[in-house]
Amino acid sequence: MRHEVITLPGTGAELEIYLADNRAVEPERRRPLALIFPGGAYAWRSDREAEPVALRLLSLGIQAAVVRYSVAPVRYPKALEEAAEAVAYARAHAGEWLCDPHRIAVMGFSAGGHAAAHIGLKWHQMPQGKTCRPDAMILSYPVITSGEYSHRESIENLLGDEYENLKDEVSLEKFVREDTPPVFLWHTREDGCVPVENSLLLAEALCRKGIAFELHIWQQGEHGLSLSSDQVYPAGAESIRAECREWIEMAARWLRAI
Protein backbone atom coordinates (compact mmCIF):
# COMPACT_ATOMS: atom_id res chain seq x y z
CA MET A 1 0.00 0.00 0.00
CA ARG A 2 1.14 3.50 -0.79
CA HIS A 3 0.45 5.96 2.02
CA GLU A 4 1.57 9.58 2.00
CA VAL A 5 0.42 13.14 2.63
CA ILE A 6 0.38 15.53 -0.34
CA THR A 7 0.07 19.30 -0.11
CA LEU A 8 -2.03 20.64 -2.97
CA PRO A 9 -0.03 23.31 -4.81
CA GLY A 10 -2.87 25.78 -5.33
CA THR A 11 -4.84 25.95 -2.08
CA GLY A 12 -2.35 24.35 0.32
CA ALA A 13 -4.90 21.78 1.51
CA GLU A 14 -3.58 18.32 2.34
CA LEU A 15 -4.53 15.00 0.76
CA GLU A 16 -3.67 11.85 2.68
CA ILE A 17 -3.67 9.04 0.13
CA TYR A 18 -4.19 5.32 0.73
CA LEU A 19 -3.55 3.40 -2.49
CA ALA A 20 -3.44 -0.31 -3.19
CA ASP A 21 -0.80 -1.41 -5.69
CA ASN A 22 -1.33 -4.88 -7.12
CA ARG A 23 0.38 -4.32 -10.47
CA ALA A 24 2.45 -7.47 -10.14
CA VAL A 25 -0.75 -9.53 -10.43
CA GLU A 26 -3.17 -7.13 -12.16
CA PRO A 27 -1.08 -4.69 -14.21
CA GLU A 28 -4.09 -3.13 -15.99
CA ARG A 29 -6.44 -2.77 -13.05
CA ARG A 30 -7.72 0.72 -12.29
CA ARG A 31 -9.84 1.06 -9.17
CA PRO A 32 -12.45 3.68 -8.29
CA LEU A 33 -11.24 6.44 -5.97
CA ALA A 34 -13.11 8.05 -3.06
CA LEU A 35 -12.04 11.46 -1.78
CA ILE A 36 -13.12 11.47 1.87
CA PHE A 37 -14.34 14.64 3.63
CA PRO A 38 -14.66 13.94 7.38
CA GLY A 39 -17.33 15.74 9.39
CA GLY A 40 -16.96 18.14 12.30
CA ALA A 41 -19.44 21.03 11.86
CA TYR A 42 -16.85 23.02 9.84
CA ALA A 43 -15.08 23.49 13.19
CA TRP A 44 -12.81 20.43 13.15
CA ARG A 45 -12.38 17.19 11.19
CA SER A 46 -13.33 13.85 12.74
CA ASP A 47 -10.61 11.21 12.79
CA ARG A 48 -13.33 8.55 13.07
CA GLU A 49 -14.48 9.46 9.57
CA ALA A 50 -11.01 9.57 8.03
CA GLU A 51 -8.42 6.77 8.17
CA PRO A 52 -10.79 3.99 9.35
CA VAL A 53 -13.03 4.74 6.37
CA ALA A 54 -10.07 4.87 3.97
CA LEU A 55 -8.79 1.48 5.12
CA ARG A 56 -12.25 -0.08 4.88
CA LEU A 57 -12.59 1.23 1.34
CA LEU A 58 -9.24 -0.29 0.41
CA SER A 59 -10.51 -3.66 1.62
CA LEU A 60 -13.45 -3.24 -0.77
CA GLY A 61 -11.28 -2.45 -3.79
CA ILE A 62 -11.65 1.34 -3.67
CA GLN A 63 -8.64 3.67 -3.59
CA ALA A 64 -8.98 6.40 -0.97
CA ALA A 65 -7.73 9.86 -0.07
CA VAL A 66 -8.68 11.96 2.95
CA VAL A 67 -9.14 15.66 2.16
CA ARG A 68 -7.97 17.92 5.00
CA TYR A 69 -10.15 20.86 4.01
CA SER A 70 -10.25 24.19 5.87
CA VAL A 71 -12.56 24.76 8.85
CA ALA A 72 -13.37 27.77 11.07
CA PRO A 73 -12.05 30.37 11.47
CA VAL A 74 -11.39 30.01 7.72
CA ARG A 75 -14.62 30.80 5.86
CA TYR A 76 -16.47 30.07 2.63
CA PRO A 77 -15.51 29.62 -0.18
CA LYS A 78 -12.10 28.20 0.86
CA ALA A 79 -13.32 24.63 1.48
CA LEU A 80 -15.10 24.63 -1.89
CA GLU A 81 -11.92 25.79 -3.63
CA GLU A 82 -9.95 23.05 -1.87
CA ALA A 83 -12.49 20.42 -2.89
CA ALA A 84 -12.27 21.55 -6.51
CA GLU A 85 -8.50 21.29 -6.48
CA ALA A 86 -8.61 17.89 -4.77
CA VAL A 87 -10.85 16.40 -7.47
CA ALA A 88 -8.86 17.93 -10.33
CA TYR A 89 -5.54 16.86 -8.79
CA ALA A 90 -6.76 13.30 -8.28
CA ARG A 91 -7.96 13.08 -11.87
CA ALA A 92 -4.63 14.42 -13.16
CA HIS A 93 -2.80 11.75 -11.14
CA ALA A 94 -5.19 8.88 -11.85
CA GLY A 95 -2.62 6.90 -13.80
CA GLU A 96 0.02 7.21 -11.10
CA TRP A 97 -2.53 6.36 -8.40
CA LEU A 98 -3.86 3.33 -10.32
CA CYS A 99 -7.40 4.66 -10.24
CA ASP A 100 -10.10 5.05 -12.88
CA PRO A 101 -10.32 8.74 -13.88
CA HIS A 102 -14.02 8.20 -14.68
CA ARG A 103 -14.90 6.81 -11.24
CA ILE A 104 -13.70 9.51 -8.86
CA ALA A 105 -16.22 10.02 -6.06
CA VAL A 106 -16.44 12.54 -3.26
CA MET A 107 -17.49 10.94 0.04
CA GLY A 108 -18.56 13.18 2.89
CA PHE A 109 -19.84 12.82 6.43
CA SER A 110 -22.08 15.39 8.17
CA ALA A 111 -20.50 18.82 7.46
CA GLY A 112 -17.98 16.97 5.31
CA GLY A 113 -21.02 15.80 3.34
CA HIS A 114 -21.80 19.45 2.73
CA ALA A 115 -18.23 20.06 1.53
CA ALA A 116 -18.41 17.03 -0.78
CA ALA A 117 -21.87 17.86 -2.12
CA HIS A 118 -20.84 21.48 -2.61
CA ILE A 119 -18.26 20.60 -5.26
CA GLY A 120 -20.59 17.98 -6.76
CA LEU A 121 -23.24 20.66 -7.24
CA LYS A 122 -21.10 23.70 -8.09
CA TRP A 123 -18.16 22.24 -10.03
CA HIS A 124 -19.26 24.26 -13.08
CA GLN A 125 -18.56 27.51 -11.19
CA MET A 126 -14.94 26.62 -10.49
CA PRO A 127 -11.94 27.60 -12.66
CA GLN A 128 -10.94 23.95 -13.15
CA GLY A 129 -14.16 23.27 -15.08
CA LYS A 130 -15.04 19.64 -15.84
CA THR A 131 -11.77 18.36 -14.42
CA CYS A 132 -13.12 19.08 -10.92
CA ARG A 133 -16.51 17.44 -11.52
CA PRO A 134 -16.73 14.31 -9.38
CA ASP A 135 -18.23 11.28 -11.09
CA ALA A 136 -20.31 10.45 -8.02
CA MET A 137 -21.17 11.63 -4.53
CA ILE A 138 -21.46 9.37 -1.48
CA LEU A 139 -23.02 11.34 1.38
CA SER A 140 -23.37 10.05 4.93
CA TYR A 141 -25.87 11.89 7.17
CA PRO A 142 -24.95 15.10 5.30
CA VAL A 143 -25.59 18.73 6.15
CA ILE A 144 -27.41 20.01 3.07
CA THR A 145 -29.81 22.84 3.81
CA SER A 146 -29.54 26.22 5.52
CA GLY A 147 -33.33 26.40 5.81
CA GLU A 148 -35.80 24.98 8.31
CA TYR A 149 -33.90 21.73 8.90
CA SER A 150 -30.43 23.24 8.96
CA HIS A 151 -27.60 22.21 11.24
CA ARG A 152 -27.10 25.87 11.98
CA GLU A 153 -23.75 25.46 13.76
CA SER A 154 -22.16 24.06 10.59
CA ILE A 155 -23.51 26.82 8.38
CA GLU A 156 -22.48 29.52 10.85
CA ASN A 157 -18.96 28.08 11.08
CA LEU A 158 -18.76 28.02 7.29
CA LEU A 159 -19.99 31.59 6.76
CA GLY A 160 -19.05 33.49 9.92
CA ASP A 161 -20.22 37.11 9.84
CA GLU A 162 -21.65 36.59 6.35
CA TYR A 163 -24.24 34.06 7.59
CA GLU A 164 -27.33 36.14 6.83
CA ASN A 165 -25.98 37.36 3.48
CA LEU A 166 -24.78 34.02 2.14
CA LYS A 167 -26.84 31.29 3.80
CA ASP A 168 -29.05 30.79 0.72
CA GLU A 169 -25.93 30.37 -1.43
CA VAL A 170 -24.90 27.28 0.56
CA SER A 171 -28.35 25.67 0.84
CA LEU A 172 -27.38 22.92 -1.54
CA GLU A 173 -30.76 21.41 -2.36
CA LYS A 174 -31.31 24.55 -4.48
CA PHE A 175 -28.39 23.86 -6.81
CA VAL A 176 -29.19 20.50 -8.40
CA ARG A 177 -28.84 20.66 -12.20
CA GLU A 178 -29.30 18.27 -15.10
CA ASP A 179 -25.54 17.59 -15.09
CA THR A 180 -25.27 16.85 -11.36
CA PRO A 181 -23.39 13.57 -10.73
CA PRO A 182 -25.26 10.55 -9.31
CA VAL A 183 -25.60 10.38 -5.54
CA PHE A 184 -25.60 7.68 -2.86
CA LEU A 185 -27.22 8.95 0.36
CA TRP A 186 -27.75 7.43 3.78
CA HIS A 187 -29.08 8.75 7.06
CA THR A 188 -30.90 7.58 10.20
CA ARG A 189 -34.40 8.69 11.11
CA GLU A 190 -33.49 9.33 14.74
CA ASP A 191 -30.41 11.48 13.99
CA GLY A 192 -30.74 14.18 16.63
CA CYS A 193 -28.01 16.44 15.24
CA VAL A 194 -28.48 16.71 11.47
CA PRO A 195 -32.16 16.06 10.69
CA VAL A 196 -32.92 13.34 8.16
CA GLU A 197 -34.79 15.99 6.16
CA ASN A 198 -31.39 17.15 4.87
CA SER A 199 -31.06 13.93 2.87
CA LEU A 200 -34.74 13.95 1.93
CA LEU A 201 -34.55 17.50 0.57
CA LEU A 202 -31.58 16.60 -1.62
CA ALA A 203 -33.22 13.37 -2.79
CA GLU A 204 -36.37 15.29 -3.75
CA ALA A 205 -34.32 17.83 -5.72
CA LEU A 206 -32.41 15.05 -7.48
CA CYS A 207 -35.66 13.32 -8.37
CA ARG A 208 -37.11 16.50 -9.88
CA LYS A 209 -34.07 16.87 -12.15
CA GLY A 210 -33.94 13.21 -13.14
CA ILE A 211 -30.56 12.57 -11.48
CA ALA A 212 -29.74 8.98 -10.54
CA PHE A 213 -29.59 8.47 -6.78
CA GLU A 214 -29.84 5.79 -4.13
CA LEU A 215 -31.22 6.66 -0.68
CA HIS A 216 -31.11 4.51 2.46
CA ILE A 217 -32.71 5.53 5.74
CA TRP A 218 -32.41 3.38 8.83
CA GLN A 219 -34.74 4.07 11.73
CA GLN A 220 -32.21 3.73 14.56
CA GLY A 221 -28.76 5.23 14.96
CA GLU A 222 -27.23 8.37 16.41
CA HIS A 223 -25.45 11.03 14.39
CA GLY A 224 -21.86 10.41 13.34
CA LEU A 225 -21.93 6.62 13.06
CA SER A 226 -19.07 6.49 10.55
CA LEU A 227 -18.50 2.74 9.96
CA SER A 228 -20.86 1.86 12.85
CA SER A 229 -18.41 -0.76 14.09
CA ASP A 230 -15.82 -1.39 16.79
CA GLN A 231 -13.24 0.15 14.47
CA VAL A 232 -14.63 3.57 15.44
CA TYR A 233 -16.41 2.79 18.73
CA PRO A 234 -15.34 0.85 21.84
CA ALA A 235 -16.19 -2.84 21.46
CA GLY A 236 -19.76 -3.47 22.57
CA ALA A 237 -20.74 0.21 22.58
CA GLU A 238 -24.49 0.79 22.51
CA SER A 239 -23.99 3.31 19.70
CA ILE A 240 -23.00 0.59 17.22
CA ARG A 241 -25.87 -0.25 14.87
CA ALA A 242 -25.10 -3.46 13.02
CA GLU A 243 -27.73 -2.76 10.36
CA CYS A 244 -26.16 0.60 9.46
CA ARG A 245 -22.74 -1.03 9.03
CA GLU A 246 -23.86 -2.28 5.62
CA TRP A 247 -23.81 1.17 4.07
CA ILE A 248 -20.17 1.16 2.97
CA GLU A 249 -20.40 -2.16 1.12
CA MET A 250 -23.58 -0.95 -0.55
CA ALA A 251 -21.88 2.29 -1.55
CA ALA A 252 -18.83 0.46 -2.91
CA ARG A 253 -21.02 -1.78 -5.09
CA TRP A 254 -22.94 1.27 -6.28
CA LEU A 255 -19.75 3.16 -7.18
CA ARG A 256 -18.32 0.24 -9.14
CA ALA A 257 -21.56 0.00 -11.13
CA ILE A 258 -22.00 3.63 -12.24
N, C-alpha and C positions, 0 to 999 in steps of 0.2 A: 504494500500500500504506500502511496505517496501522500505525505502529510506535510504541509507547510503553510505559512502565513504570507500573503501577498498584499502589498500596499498598492492600491489603485493609483495610477499616475495623475489622474485628473482631479479627483475629489479628495484623495488621501484616505478614503475608507479602506478597511482591511477585509480581505477575503481569506478565510481559513479553509483550505481545500483538503478533501479526503477522497482519494482517487484509487480505485482498484486498477491493477496492471497485470493482465493475464495474457499478454501478447505471445508468450512462449507457447501457449496452447491454442489461443484464439486470436491470431494476428489481425484479423479484420473486424473484430467486434467493436462496436461503438455503443456505449450505454447512454440511456437518458441521464440528464443532470438536473438536480434540484438545488436551487439557491435558497438557503434557509434564512428566514428573518425571524429571530426569536422575539417573544413578546416582552412586555415590561412597561406598558402605559406611556411609551415615549419618554420614560424617565430613567430606565435602565434596560438591560438585555438579559433575559433569563438563561442561565446556563443549562437548566433542565430541558430547554427547547433548542439546544444547540448541538453539542457533540453527541449526546446519546441518540438524537434523531439522525445525525449524519451517519453514525456507525450502523444503526438499524437499516437505513437506506442502502448502505453498502452491502449488507447481508441479503438484500432483496434485488441486487443487481443494478442499483441506481447510484451514479456518482453524486457526490455531495460537496457543497461549499457553504459555509456559514458567513453571512454578510454582517459585519460589525458596523451597522449604520449609525448615524448620529442621533442622539437623544438630547432632551433638555439639559442645559439651557440653549442648545443650538435649535433653531426653529426652521419651520417650513420656508423654502422648499428643499433644504439640504438633503434630507433623507431620500426624497424623490430623485434628486440628481445623482445620489450615490447608487440608488437602485438601478437607474438607467445605465450608469457606467458599469455596474456589476454584470448586467445581462450582456451588454455589448462586449465587454472584456471576455466573458466566458465563451461567447460565440466565436470571437476572434481566436481563441486558444482551444477550440474544440478538438482539433486534431491532436495537439500536444496532450490534452487531457483525456483522450480516448473516449470522448462523448459525442453523441449525435447532435449536430448543430441545429437540427429541426425538432429536437425534443428537449428543449431547455425550459424548465418550469421554475416559477417562483413559488416558494412554500412559506407561508407565514402563520404565526400564532398570535392571537389576540391583537395587540397594537402592531406587532410584526405582520399580522394579516392585513392590516390597513396599509402598511408600507409596501407589501407585496402586491396587493390589489391596486394600489395607486399607480404603479408602473404598468401593470397589466391594462389599466383603463386609460392612462394618459401617455402612453409611449409615443403617440403621434405628435405630442407637444414638445418632445425633447429633441435636442440638436442631433442626437445619434440616429434619429429616424427608425426605420424598420429593424436595424441591427439591435435595438434595445427592446424590441417587442418580444416578450416571453411567448413560448408556444403553448403554455398552459399555466393555470394558477391552481394551487392546492392550499386551501384556506381553512385553518383550524380555529374554531370559535372566534372569528375575526371581528374586530372593530370596523364597522362600515359607515354608519350614519352619524351625522352631527345633529340629527333632529330629535324627535321624541324619545327614541330608544338609544340615544347616544351613551357611550361611556365617556362622560364629559371630561374626566381627568386626562384621558389620552389626548383628546382634541385640544384641551387647554395647554397641555405640555407641548404639543406640536406647534401651536400657533402663538402662544404667549400673549402679549398685549394686543395682537391682531385678531384675537378670537372672534369678536363680534363682526369684524370686517370680512374675515376670510372663512368663517365656518361653513358656509354653503359651498365654497370651492373645494372642500375636502370631504363632503358628504357623498361618498363614492357611488351610491346607488343611482345617482343622477347622471353618471358619465358612461353608462354602458352604450356601446355603438355596435354597428353591424360587423365591425372587424375586431371586436373584443375576443381574446383567446378563450377557449373552453375552460370551465371551472369545476373543480372538485371541492365541495363544501361539507364540513361537518360541525356539529354543535350539540349541546345537550339542552333539553327543555328546562332543567332546573338550574342552569347557569345563573348565579346570583350577581355576577359582576358585569359581564357583557351580555345583554339580553339576546335570546335566540332570534328575536326579530331582526337583528343585524343581518344574519344569514338569510332570513326569509325575504327581507327587502331586496337584497342583491339577487336572490333566486328569481323573484318576481320580475325584476328589471331585465335579467337575462332571458327569461321566458318571453317577455314582450318583444325583444329584439331577435328572437330566434337563435340565441347562442346556446351551444351544447353545454349542459352542466349536469352534475350528479350531486344530489343533496342527501345527507344522512343526518337524522336527528335522533339521538337516544334520549330517553326520558330522564334517566338518572346520571349524575356526574357533576362534580363541582367545576368551576372555571380553572383553566390552566392544567388540564390533565396530561398534556404532552403525550408520551407513549402509554400512559395509564398502566404502568407496570412497576415492578420493583427495581427497574433500572433508574427510575426517577423519583420513587417513593421508598421509604423504609419497607422492608419485607412485611407483608401482612397489614399494611396501612389500610384503614377503612376507606380512604380516598380512592384506592384502586378500583376501577370498574372494568372487569374482565371483558364485558361486551364491547366497550369502547376501544379496547386494545386493537380490535380488528381494523381500525380505520387506515393504518399505514399500509397494510398489505392490500387493502382495497384500492387505496390511492396509487400504489405502485403498479398494480394491474391496469388501472385506468390510464396511467401515464404511458405505459408501454403500448397501449392500444390506440392512442390518438393518432 
